[in-house]
Amino acid sequence: MSDEVATPPFAEIINGALEFTIPSAYRMGVAAVEVRPGFAATTAPIEGNGNHFGTMYAGVLFAVAEILGGAIAVATFDNSAFYPLVKDLHVFFRKAAKTDVRAEASLPAEEIARIAEEAAANGKSDFTLRAVVTDADGVLVAETEGLYQLRAHGK
């Protein structure tokens, strides 16, 4: 018998809820592929997400990166007490994406501690999350910088 505590399958939780919480991202095929405390990665397919130039539609690049803030919050903070929201997000398009894409973001342990402490004391805490979006060859196609907030339920 192991003393290890089972880690919830956070990517499965995110993907299971996506259809109902963010139906447009679900229809785009955005999916969480790796989610753990302080880290999240999502993907989106090129198929069905093209634009009039034959590259990935900019809104999909936004969505695949924006979802990361909520995914990290679900895996990192007490969901019974807090929920995440995005307050602002800037997308820096670097190169056209012609393949499926992957977005990744992380929060360092000291920032997680600050957010948790501030949210517990004040009912909310703002945090900045930077993400990278790469194509199937690992080429950088976009970067984002988002201002998110962890907010207590009822606030």
N, C-alpha and C positions, 0 to 999 in steps of 0.2 A: 504494500500500500504506500502510495506517495504522499508526501506532505505538501506537494505543489498545489496551488490554487489554480483551477482552470481559468484561463483568460477568455473572456467573452469574444466570440468571433466578430469583431467590430465591423469588418468589411461586409459581412453578411447582414448585420443589423442595418448598416447604412443602405445597402442595396435593397433590402426588404422594405425599407421605409420610403425610398426615393420616389416610387410610383405615386405615393399619396402625399408626400410633403413637398416635392418639387416635380410635378408631372412633366413639365417641359423638358427638364434635364433628363428625366427618365426616357422620354420619347427620343431624345438625341442619342441615347445609348451610353450616357455617362455612367460609369461604374467605378465603385471603390475597389481597388485591387490589393491594397495593403493599408491597414489602419491599426495603429497602436498608440499608446500614450505618447504625445509629443510628435507624432509623425503620421502623415497620410499621403497616399498616392491614388490617383484616379486616372481613368482612361476614357477615351471617346473614339469611336470609329470614324473613318473618312466616309465610309459608305452611308449614304443618306444625309450627309452633313456638308455637301459641297455647295459652292456658290457659283455665280456666273463666270468666274475665272477658272473653274476647275480645281480650286483649292478649298481648304476647310473654311467654312463660314466663321467669321470673327466671333459671333455670339456663342458658338460652341467652345472656342478657346477661352472665352470669359467663363462660361459655365463650368468647364472641367477644372478650372483653377479656383473659382469662387466656392465650390462645394467643399474644398479642403478645410476651410475654417470651421464649418459645422462638423465635419468628420473628426477633426482633431479634438474638438470640444467634447464630442460624444465619448471618445476614448480616454479623455484626460481628466475631465471634471465630473462632479456629481450631478448627473442629469435629473435626479429627483429634486434638486434645489435650484439648478441653473439651466438656462438655454442660451445658445449662441445666436447672434445676429450680425449681419454685415452692415456697416455704416457707410463705407466708401470703398471703392476698388478701382485702381488704375491699371490698365493693361498697356503694356509696351510691346507692340508687335515687332518682332525681329526678322522673321523670314516666313514666307508662305508655307503652310503645311499641306503636303500632298499625300500624306499617309495618316494612319491612326496616330493619336497623340497620347502622351502620358504627362500628368502634372504631379509635382511633388512639393511638399512644404513641411517644415518642422519648427518646433518651438523648443528652445533649450530649457533644461531643468530649472534654472534660476528664474526664467521668465514665467514658467508654469507656476512656480511657488508664489511669485509676485501677484499674478492674476488671481490665484485661488485665495490668497490672503486679502487682497483688496476687495474682491467680490464678496467674501464672507463679512468683511467689515462695513462695506458701503452698499451692498446689494447689486453692484455692477463693477466691471473693470474693462477698460479698453485695452486692446492689444493689436500690434501690427504683425501681419503675417505676409512674408514674401514667398512667392512660388515661382517655379520654373516649369515651362511646358516645352517638351521635346517631341520630335517626330520619331518614327520607327527606327531611324538611323542614329538617334541620339543628338540630332541637330537642334539647337535652341530655336524655337519658333516664337515664343512669347515669354514675358516675365510679368508678374503682377505684384502689386503692393496693396494690401487690403487693410482697412481699419475695421476690426471686429469688436464686438462687445460680448462679454459673458454677463448675463443679467439674471437676477433672481426671479423665479416665478412670482407673478403678482406685481412686479415693478413696472 
